[in-house]
Amino acid sequence: MKAESPENPAEAVTPEEAIERRALARAQEEAREARRASLRFWTKTVCGLAAAAVVVLGAGRAADAVMHLPVFDFSTLEVEGDVARVPVERVKQAVEPVIRGNFFTEDLDEVRRAAETVPWVKRAVVRRVWPDGLRIAVETYSAFAVYEDGRLVDPDGVLFSANPDERDNPSDPLPNFYGPAGQTAQIARYYREHEHRGEGCRSGGGLPEGRRADGRTARLHRPAL
């Protein structure tokens, strides 16, 4: 969901800015109306084709024929969430090779699994958009530390692979975590509890110890079968 801040009623607006805002509002409304008109057109078209197919082929075969019409092949991809770290083109590269079906037949779980391989993506939710679109909402990881093998650690101690320079504040140093990968949750918890000491974390035979370190729409193409 996109969060919008209310406008300041006391803000001074020049006549030029007012004209630009009205023009932008008109353009946005025209785009929404164009989308609604497109949906109405395809809905009527599909209903007409379905009715004709029933007459010619019978109900069973007609339903199958309509479900496999080219109009239902996915052609657009929308990404919702942190598109700065998870740009639509990166998601497209991950999911496009696994798309084998269409609006009715695609395995959305397979698309979700592919989307969750994209760096920074913690969780993805995939939905169909009538009649030929996919919408993927992504939840992203937060970088809390750097593990000894270069992977990042989130605040819960979960390891993930991503470019630390893509963080919101890449110049801020991250602590280095050392120790068995299975203990990163314990190390993260210990670090949070003792962060005021300015210590990093190393997991050994006893308590962790250590040191700090410096440290929306794309076109889809169906793959060849």
Backbone as a ProteinNet text record, in pm:
[ID]
protein_1_A
[PRIMARY]
MKAESPENPAEAVTPEEAIERRALARAQEEAREARRASLRFWTKTVCGLAAAAVVVLGAGRAADAVMHLPVFDFSTLEVEGDVARVPVERVKQAVEPVIRGNFFTEDLDEVRRAAETVPWVKRAVVRRVWPDGLRIAVETYSAFAVYEDGRLVDPDGVLFSANPDERDNPSDPLPNFYGPAGQTAQIARYYREHEHRGEGCRSGGGLPEGRRADGRTARLHRPAL
[TERTIARY]
83.4	0	87.5	53.9	130.9	80.2	170.6	134	148.9	48.7	52.3	35.2	116.9	107.7	5.9	-78.2	-176.1	-104.6	-160.2	-99.6	-115.7	-19	-23.8	-114.7	-229.8	-323	-264.2	-159.3	-101.4	6.6	35.7	142.3	103.1	192.6	166.8	190.8	95.5	105.2	99.8	198	199.6	99.5	54.9	-38.7	17.9	149.1	209.5	201.8	229.4	222.5	80.1	-16.1	-156.2	-195.3	-150.3	-180.5	-117.6	8.7	76.6	5.5	-40	-109.9	-241.2	-314.1	-440.1	-415.1	-308.5	-275.9	-237.7	-160.9	-121.8	-243.3	-334.8	-456.2	-540.1	-550.4	-626.1	-561.1	-427	-356	-375.4	-371.5	-390.6	-531.6	-631.7	-769.4	-790.3	-727.4	-738.2	-675.4	-563.2	-498.5	-587.7	-649.9	-740.7	-860.7	-915.4	-1031.1	-992.7	-871.3	-825.4	-814	-764.8	-754.6	-892.1	-987.1	-1123.1	-1187	-1163.7	-1219.8	-1160.6	-1029.9	-964.9	-1023.8	-1046.5	-1105	-1246.3	-1324.5	-1460.7	-1457.1	-1365.2	-1355.7	-1322.8	-1219.2	-1178.5	-1281.8	-1352	-1457.1	-1568.3	-1611.3	-1716.4	-1667.9	-1542.1	-1488	-1483.2	-1433.1	-1422.8	-1560.3	-1654.7	-1790.4	-1850	-1825.9	-1875.8	-1810.8	-1680.2	-1609.8	-1655	-1678.9	-1723.5	-1859.9	-1949.7	-2083.5	-2077.3	-1994.2	-1981.1	-1919.6	-1820.5	-1755	-1850.6	-1938.6	-2035.6	-2126.3	-2168.8	-2257.5	-2186.4	-2059.8	-1986.3	-1930	-1873.3	-1797.8	-1867.9	-1966.9	-2024.5	-1955.7	-2019.8	-1974.3	-1834.7	-1808.1	-1680	-1563.1	-1570	-1460.9	-1451.9	-1565.4	-1564.4	-1488	-1511.8	-1442.4	-1292.1	-1248.5	-1105.3	-1047.6	-1121.9	-1074.4	-1060.8	-1159.2	-1155.3	-1039.2	-1016	-909.6	-771.7	-758	-626.9	-616.6	-708	-697.6	-571.9	-505.4	-383.1	-403.4	-527.9	-553.1	-522.1	-518.8	-493.2	-346.9	-261.3	-117.6	-67.2	14.7	63.4	149.7	121.3	199.1	249.4	198.5	243.7	276.2	371.6	412.4	416.9	352.4	355.9	421.9	505.8	571.1	532.5	486.4	450.9	548.3	591.3	684.8	804.9	918.3	1041.6	1106.4	1056.6	1107.1	1243.3	1290	1425.9	1527.9	1505.5	1596.5	1552.2	1424.2	1371.5	1303.9	1383	1324.6	1249.5	1152.2	1066.2	1145.5	1250.1	1327.2	1399.5	1442.7	1509.3	1410.6	1289.1	1186.2	1147.3	1136.3	1101.2	1201.8	1331.8	1434.4	1423.4	1375.2	1362.9	1238.9	1126.2	1000.5	968.8	1018.8	982	1016.4	1133	1164.6	1072.2	1001.3	917.5	772.2	736.4	597.7	569.7	476.4	439.9	290.8	212.2	68.5	18.9	-109.1	-168.4	-252.1	-342.2	-421.9	-493.3	-540.3	-616.5	-530.6	-420.9	-349.4	-215	-163.8	-30.1	-24.5	86.1	112.1	172	90.6	137.2	239.5	234.1	334.1	473.8	481.3	610.8	662.8	573.8	613	658.8	587	625	764	790.4	921.7	1032.3	1006.4	1106.2	1127.7	1018.9	1030.5	1109.4	1097.7	1165.6	1314.2	1361.9	1506.2	1575	1497	1553.5	1619.6	1740.6	1805.4	1713.9	1718.1	1642.1	1500.2	1447.2	1307.8	1297.4	1221.2	1196.5	1073.1	970.8	844.8	776.2	708.4	636.6	495	402.1	263	227.7	181.3	154.7	4.5	-44.8	-187.1	-201.7	-312.4	-346.8	-417.8	-394.4	-463.7	-531.6	-663	-742.2	-705.5	-689.2	-696.8	-559.6	-451.2	-321.9	-205.5	-231.4	-125.6	-95.1	24.9	67	104.4	63.8	103	173.8	297	377.2	408	359.7	389.9	506.2	609.6	729.6	750.8	792.9	839.6	989.9	1064.1	1209.2	1274.9	1397.2	1478.9	1534.7	1574	1647.2	1785.5	1888.5	2026.2	2063.8	2101.1	2137.6	2286.5	2347.1	2488.8	2540.9	2673.7	2739	2796.3	2758.8	2811.9	2951.3	3026	3166	3185.1	3084.1	3098.9	3048.9	3012.4	2968.5	2818.9	2743.6	2598.8	2556	2435.5	2380.9	2294.8	2273.4	2192.7	2081.9	1957.4	1848.6	1836.6	1753.9	1747	1708.9	1644.2	1607.8	1717	1828.3	1937.4	1926.8	1836.1	1820	1924.4	1994.5	2095.3	2030.1	2077.3	2028.2	2137.6	2126.1	2226	2173.5	2249.6	2212.9	2334.3	2326.8	2435	2419	2512	2496.2	2496	2550.2	2550.3	2411	2315.1	2178.1	2092.2	2154.6	2080.3	2035.4	1941.7	1895.3	2009.7	2096.8	2209.7	2338.3	2387.7	2503.7	2631.8	2637.8	2758.8	2764.2	2651.4	2650.6	2719.9	2809.8	2879.8	2787.2	2813.1	2739.7	2834.5	2785.5	2870.8	2900.2	3013.4	3049.6	3011.7	2946.6	2911.3	2999.1	3051.7	3133.3	3077.3	3086.2	3039.7	2957.4	2908.1	2825.4	2701.1	2666.8	2550.5	2423.6	2417.4	2298.1	2282.3	2383.4	2377.3	2359.4	2332.1	2320.3	2203	2094	1982.2	2026.7	2105.7	2156.6	2252.9	2339.1	2435.4	2362.6	2261	2186.2	2115.8	2057.6	1989.2	2088.3	2203.6	2305.5	2354.9	2374.8	2425	2327	2196.7	2097.1	2097.9	2115.7	2113.3	2235	2348.8	2473.5	2529.4	2443.2	2490	2546.7	2495.3	2541.8	2688.8	2742.5	2883.7	2975.9	2917	2998.8	3072.8	3021.3	3088.6	3024.2	3103.4	3048.8	3026.7	3009.6	2977.1	3055.1	3111.9	3174.9	3125.1	3081.7	3031.1	3140.3	3175.4	3276.3	3223.7	3312	3268.4	3181.4	3195	3116.2	3023.8	3008.7	2922.4	2985.7	2903.3	2958.1	3043.9	3149.7	3233.2	3292.7	3353.3	3410.4	3434.7	3406.8	3441.7	3346.8	3337.9	3257.2	3339	3270.4	3337.3	3288.1	3374.6	3328	3255.9	3218.5	3166.5	3029.2	745.3	651	582.7	611.4	548.8	652.6	655.7	749.1	676	725.1	665.7	720.6	633.8	673.8	676.7	770.2	780.1	779.3	694.5	684.3	808.4	871.6	989.8	952.5	1047.4	1023.5	1009.1	906.1	880.6	964
-118.6	0	124.4	218.1	341.2	439.8	486.4	584.2	723.8	803.8	940.3	1036.5	1139.9	1241.1	1345.7	1389.1	1495.1	1623.5	1696.7	1822.3	1926.1	2012.6	2120.4	2231	2255.6	2357.6	2496.9	2517.3	2651.3	2672	2567.3	2577.2	2672.3	2761.6	2857	2789.8	2804.9	2743.8	2854.1	2856.7	2955.8	2916.3	3011.3	2976.6	2870	2875.2	2774.5	2635	2629.2	2499.7	2447	2535.8	2493.6	2436	2500.1	2449.8	2313	2296.9	2168.4	2058.2	2090.9	1991.7	1949.5	2046.6	2012.5	1926.7	1959.2	1880.5	1737.7	1723.8	1590.5	1510.9	1576.4	1508.4	1461.4	1547.8	1508.6	1389.2	1391.5	1281.6	1151.9	1158.1	1037.2	982.6	1070.8	1026.8	968.2	1028.3	973.9	835.5	816.7	684.8	581.7	619.1	525.7	492.6	592.7	568.5	480.5	500.1	416	270.8	251.1	115.5	53.4	131.4	79.8	47	133	106.9	-19.9	-40.1	-161.5	-285.8	-279.3	-393.9	-422.1	-316.6	-337.8	-400.1	-352.2	-405.5	-554.1	-592.1	-732	-821	-768.8	-848.6	-878.6	-775.5	-796.7	-889.9	-871.5	-955.1	-1101.4	-1126.4	-1264.8	-1327.2	-1251.6	-1304.9	-1341	-1254.3	-1284.5	-1407.7	-1419.9	-1538.1	-1664.3	-1654.3	-1770.6	-1817	-1721.2	-1758	-1825.5	-1770.7	-1830.6	-1969.8	-1986.9	-2117	-2221.9	-2182.5	-2277.4	-2330	-2240.3	-2280.5	-2376.8	-2348.5	-2428.1	-2556.1	-2549.1	-2661.5	-2734.7	-2673.7	-2731.5	-2674.2	-2685.4	-2617.8	-2660.2	-2790.8	-2839.4	-2793.3	-2820.3	-2782.3	-2631.1	-2562	-2416.5	-2353.9	-2405	-2349.8	-2365.6	-2482.7	-2505.7	-2415.6	-2399.9	-2315.9	-2171.1	-2120.3	-1981.1	-1959.3	-2054.5	-2040.8	-2032.7	-2085.4	-2085.5	-1983	-1885.9	-1780	-1696.8	-1650.2	-1568.6	-1442.8	-1392.4	-1269.7	-1288.1	-1412.7	-1438.7	-1470	-1468.7	-1484.3	-1360.2	-1380.7	-1268.2	-1175.2	-1047.1	-948.9	-834.4	-820.6	-711.9	-764.8	-699.5	-732.3	-604.5	-605.6	-493.2	-539.3	-454.2	-485	-378.6	-423.1	-333.3	-356.4	-249.1	-260.4	-170.9	-214.4	-136.2	-155	-80.9	-97.9	-31.8	42.3	97.4	-15.5	-105.9	-219.4	-341.1	-346.3	-460.1	-404.2	-357.9	-298.3	-401.5	-353.3	-443.1	-526.1	-469.2	-544.6	-663.2	-646.1	-755.9	-867.9	-830.9	-931.4	-1001.4	-923.9	-981.2	-1087.2	-1058.1	-1154.5	-1284	-1275.6	-1394.9	-1477.8	-1410.8	-1484.8	-1522.8	-1446.9	-1473.3	-1615.2	-1669.9	-1806.1	-1915.5	-1890.2	-1995.7	-1985.6	-1880.3	-1863.7	-1958.2	-2048	-2146.7	-2143.4	-2079.5	-2076.7	-1937.7	-1914.1	-1783.2	-1741.4	-1647.3	-1594.8	-1705.9	-1807.9	-1914.6	-2032.1	-2059	-2185.2	-2172.9	-2052.1	-2036.8	-2083.5	-2147.5	-2189.1	-2069.3	-2000.7	-1879.5	-1910	-2030.3	-2066.2	-2072.7	-2121.6	-2127.5	-1986.9	-1897.9	-1759.6	-1695.2	-1723.4	-1667.1	-1714.7	-1844.5	-1896.6	-1829.7	-1805.3	-1738.6	-1594.6	-1525.6	-1386.6	-1379.1	-1480.8	-1478.8	-1512.8	-1541.4	-1557.7	-1424.6	-1320.3	-1188.9	-1131.3	-1075.1	-1013.7	-914.8	-917	-833	-881.3	-971.2	-1013.2	-1116.1	-1081.7	-1172.3	-1257.3	-1195.1	-1264.3	-1198.4	-1279.7	-1226.8	-1282.8	-1201.3	-1241.6	-1212.9	-1314.6	-1302.1	-1308.6	-1215.8	-1213	-1194.4	-1244.1	-1222.6	-1088.7	-1021.2	-896.2	-916.5	-910.2	-933.7	-834.9	-881.6	-1022.6	-1085.7	-1006.2	-1057	-1008.9	-981.6	-924.4	-1005.1	-981.7	-1035.1	-917.6	-925.1	-824	-895.1	-851.8	-914.5	-810.7	-834.5	-748.8	-810.9	-731.9	-785	-720.7	-803.4	-756.8	-777.4	-677.8	-684.9	-702.5	-755.2	-769.7	-633.7	-625.4	-510.5	-558.3	-489.5	-530.6	-483.7	-578.6	-548.6	-568.1	-662.8	-694.2	-766	-786.2	-861.1	-989.5	-1103	-1231.6	-1251.7	-1344	-1362.2	-1404	-1464.8	-1506.1	-1400.2	-1281.1	-1172	-1156.9	-1257.3	-1243.1	-1142.2	-1091.4	-997.2	-1071.6	-1006.8	-1063.4	-964.4	-1013.8	-923.7	-917.5	-829.3	-814.7	-941.7	-1036.5	-1163.2	-1268.8	-1231.7	-1326.1	-1412.2	-1379	-1455.1	-1409.5	-1506	-1475.2	-1458.8	-1360.8	-1343.7	-1280.1	-1296.5	-1243.8	-1118.7	-1011.7	-885.7	-794.6	-690.4	-592.7	-490.8	-485.5	-390.9	-244.9	-214.6	-77	-31.2	-124.3	-89	-58.7	-53.9	-17.4	128.5	164.5	302.9	396.8	352.6	434.9	353.9	336.7	249.6	297.7	426.3	476.3	440.9	400.9	363.8	228.6	216.5	89.8	-17.9	-141.1	-256.3	-340.1	-400.4	-490.1	-617.3	-679	-807.9	-918.7	-1022.8	-1138.5	-1256.5	-1328	-1446.9	-1561.9	-1682.5	-1799	-1888.9	-1999.8	-2092	-2022.8	-2054.3	-1989.2	-2016.3	-2130	-2163.3	-2081.7	-2002	-1922.8	-1772.8	-1736.1	-1592.9	-1527.7	-1602.1	-1543.8	-1511.1	-1601.5	-1577.9	-1459.5	-1452.2	-1342.3	-1208.9	-1206.4	-1082.8	-1039.6	-1135	-1101	-1045.5	-1110.3	-1064.6	-925	-903.3	-773	-661.9	-687.7	-585.5	-551.2	-654.8	-633.2	-555.3	-568.6	-508.5	-404.8	-355.8	-262.5	-134.7	-96.1	27.9	19.5	-103.8	-118.5	-93.2	-84.6	-64.7	-189.7	-308.2	-433.6	-497.4	-569.9	-655.4	-791.2	-893.9	-1024.4	-1134.7	-1222.9	-1343.7	-1459.5	-1565.6	-1679.3	-1783	-1817.6	-1920.4	-2018.8	-2059.3	-2154.4	-2090.9	-1960.8	-1894.9	-1792.5	-1680.4	-1575.2	-1510.1	-1457.8	-1391.5	-1272	-1252.3	-1135.2	-1099.8	-983.5	-951.1	-804.3	-752.9	-616	-561	-430.5	-366.1	-351.1	-342.6	-320.5	-190.2	-123.5	-7.9	-61.4	-32.9	-93.5	-33.2	21.7	-52.6	-134.8	-111.9	-203.1	-241.2	-370.4	-420.1	-513.3	-523.8	-615.6	-755.2	-853	-991.7	-1062.8	-1152.1	-1231.9	-1378.3	-1455.1	-1597	-1668.2	-1752.4	-1827	-1934.3	-1968.7	-2074.3	-2206.4	-2283.1	-2412.3	-2522.6
0	0	0	-83.7	-92.9	10	93.4	195.3	138.4	156.7	106.9	223.7	225.9	331.4	292.1	386.5	353.7	319.5	226.9	186.2	296.1	306	404	352.1	419.6	366.3	363.9	444.9	449.4	344.8	270.3	171.3	58.7	25.3	-82.3	-216.1	-306.5	-438.6	-543.6	-630.2	-736.8	-844.2	-925.5	-1034.1	-1127.1	-1154.9	-1242.5	-1180	-1048.3	-980.2	-978.2	-960	-959.3	-1093.7	-1202.1	-1336.5	-1357.1	-1312.8	-1327.5	-1249.4	-1128.5	-1047.6	-1111	-1165.1	-1231	-1353.9	-1428.4	-1547.1	-1508.6	-1399.6	-1353.5	-1308.6	-1237.4	-1191.6	-1310	-1413.5	-1532.3	-1602.3	-1611.1	-1677.1	-1602.3	-1468.8	-1388.8	-1405.4	-1407.4	-1424.5	-1563.8	-1665.3	-1800.4	-1809.6	-1739.8	-1740.4	-1673.4	-1560.4	-1492.6	-1579.8	-1647.9	-1734	-1852	-1905.7	-2016.3	-1971.4	-1849.3	-1795.6	-1778.1	-1723.4	-1706.1	-1840.3	-1940.7	-2073.4	-2133.8	-2113.5	-2164	-2099.1	-1968	-1898.1	-1947.8	-1968.6	-2019.2	-2157.6	-2242.6	-2378.5	-2377	-2300.3	-2300.1	-2233.1	-2134.1	-2070.8	-2169.8	-2243.4	-2343.3	-2454.1	-2496.7	-2604.2	-2563	-2442.7	-2395.5	-2379.4	-2327.1	-2312.1	-2447.7	-2546.6	-2680.4	-2739.6	-2724.6	-2775.2	-2703.6	-2573.4	-2497.7	-2545.5	-2567.7	-2614.6	-2751.4	-2840.1	-2973	-2964.7	-2875.9	-2863.1	-2809.1	-2717.7	-2663.3	-2774	-2861.4	-2971.9	-3065.6	-3094.9	-3193.5	-3133.9	-3013.9	-2958.4	-2844.7	-2783.4	-2663.1	-2540.9	-2427.3	-2306.5	-2263.5	-2256.5	-2206.6	-2291.3	-2419.4	-2509.9	-2522.8	-2514.3	-2526	-2409.6	-2288.3	-2172.5	-2186.9	-2232.1	-2248.7	-2357.3	-2466.1	-2575.8	-2531.6	-2457	-2412.2	-2315.7	-2225.2	-2125.8	-2189.2	-2310.8	-2376.3	-2488.9	-2491.6	-2590.6	-2565.3	-2670.4	-2653.6	-2571.2	-2566.1	-2490.6	-2342.6	-2295	-2154.1	-2124.9	-2228.3	-2203.3	-2129.7	-2026.8	-1948.2	-2034.1	-2025.8	-2101.1	-2014.9	-1893.2	-1806.3	-1666.6	-1604.3	-1467.8	-1385.4	-1270.7	-1177.8	-1048.9	-991.9	-865.6	-764.1	-648.3	-538.4	-423.7	-360.1	-248.6	-270.6	-219.5	-227.1	-364.6	-463.1	-599.7	-619	-518.2	-527.5	-514.7	-419.5	-402	-481.6	-515.9	-593.4	-718.4	-815.2	-936.3	-1019.4	-1094.7	-1171	-1271.5	-1331	-1429.6	-1364.9	-1240.8	-1170.2	-1139.4	-1100.5	-1074.7	-1204.7	-1310.7	-1441.9	-1484.3	-1467.2	-1505.9	-1427.5	-1304.7	-1220.8	-1254.3	-1281.1	-1296.2	-1439.7	-1535	-1674.9	-1720	-1682.8	-1729.4	-1675.7	-1564.5	-1507.5	-1552	-1624.3	-1667.9	-1783.7	-1761.3	-1863.5	-1895.8	-1811.1	-1831.5	-1865.5	-1836.4	-1862.3	-1742.1	-1760.7	-1650.8	-1574.7	-1646.6	-1583.7	-1538.1	-1606.9	-1585.4	-1515.2	-1496.6	-1439.4	-1293.8	-1257.1	-1119.4	-1044.5	-966.4	-899.1	-790.4	-733.6	-632.3	-693.8	-817.1	-883.8	-913.2	-953.4	-977.8	-847	-738.6	-608	-566.7	-583.2	-545.5	-626.5	-753.7	-837.6	-791.2	-756.5	-710.5	-580.5	-497.2	-368.4	-379	-499.5	-519.7	-550.7	-572.8	-604.9	-480.1	-491.2	-375.6	-304.4	-171.9	-80.8	-57.6	-140.9	-124.6	-12	88.2	201.2	175.2	121	95.1	-23.3	-104.7	-221.1	-224.3	-268.1	-288.2	-433.6	-505.2	-649.3	-673.9	-753.5	-789.6	-940	-991.5	-1131.9	-1147.4	-1260	-1293	-1427.5	-1429.5	-1551.1	-1661.5	-1786.3	-1827	-1855.8	-1844.3	-1891.5	-1806.3	-1678.5	-1595.7	-1470.9	-1417.8	-1288.5	-1198.9	-1072.9	-974.8	-860.2	-831.2	-726.5	-620.4	-499	-384.9	-308.8	-283.2	-218.2	-82	12	143	145.1	188.4	179.4	316.1	310.8	431.1	472.1	597.9	649.6	691.2	644.4	675.4	815.4	900.5	1038.2	1064	989.6	1009.6	886.6	883.8	776.6	836.5	777.3	823.6	764.6	821	783	638.5	574.6	435.2	337.3	388.1	301.2	291.6	336.5	337	442.8	426.7	523.7	625.9	738.6	847.2	879.5	887.7	924.7	1077.5	1133.2	1278.6	1353.9	1285.7	1349.7	1335.2	1271.5	1255.2	1131.1	1039.7	915.6	815.1	755.5	654.2	517.8	440.7	304.2	219.7	89.5	-3.2	-71.2	-64.1	-129.1	-127.7	-208.9	-216.5	-104.3	-7.7	104.4	59.9	-57.5	-106.7	-148.5	-155.5	-191.1	-68.7	48.2	168.7	162.5	250.4	255.7	292.4	383.4	426.9	413.1	291.7	269.7	336.8	373.5	438.1	586.4	643.8	784.9	802.9	902.5	922.2	976.4	936.7	988.6	1073.7	1180.6	1258.7	1180.8	1208.2	1150.6	1247.4	1195.4	1276.5	1235.5	1334	1309.6	1391.4	1335.9	1408.9	1320.2	1373.7	1295.7	1242.1	1118.9	1057.3	1135.9	1201.7	1278.9	1405.3	1441.4	1564.1	1537.9	1414.2	1383.8	1457	1483.3	1558.1	1700.6	1763.3	1897.7	1899.3	1796.3	1789.7	1773.8	1687.3	1665.4	1793.3	1864.4	1988.7	2091.3	2101.7	2195.5	2157.6	2029.1	1983.9	2017.5	1993.4	2024.7	2173.6	2255.1	2399.9	2448.6	2378.6	2424.3	2327.4	2238	2135.2	2196.5	2312.4	2374.5	2414.6	2421.8	2457.4	2337.7	2216.3	2096.5	2056.7	2095.5	2063.9	1942.3	1866.7	1762.5	1823.6	1739.9	1795.1	1726.2	1808.8	1757.5	1842.2	1776	1850.6	1864.2	1985.8	2009.5	2110	2203	2301.4	2407.7	2431.2	2533.6	2472.8	2543.1	2491.3	2369.9	2277.1	2159.7	2198.3	2123.1	2142	2006.8	1994.5	1864.5	1846.7	1721.3	1690.6	1585.8	1575	1471	1344.1	1231.8	1103.1	1043.4	966.2	891	766.4	789.4	672.8	610.8	-1227.6	-1179.8	-1277.5	-1407.9	-1507.3	-1614.3	-1642.7	-1743.9	-1838.9	-1957.8	-2054.7	-2031.1	-2037	-2018.3	-2152.7	-2170.7	-2292.6	-2254.3	-2318.1	-2285.8	-2338.1	-2254.2	-2299.8	-2399.4	-2482.1	-2578.3	-2506.4	-2543.3	-2479.5	-2547.8
[MASK]
+++++++++++++++++++++++++++++++++++++++++++++++++++++++++++++++++++++++++++++++++++++++++++++++++++++++++++++++++++++++++++++++++++++++++++++++++++++++++++++++++++++++++++++++++++++++++++++++++++++++++++++++++++++++++++++++++

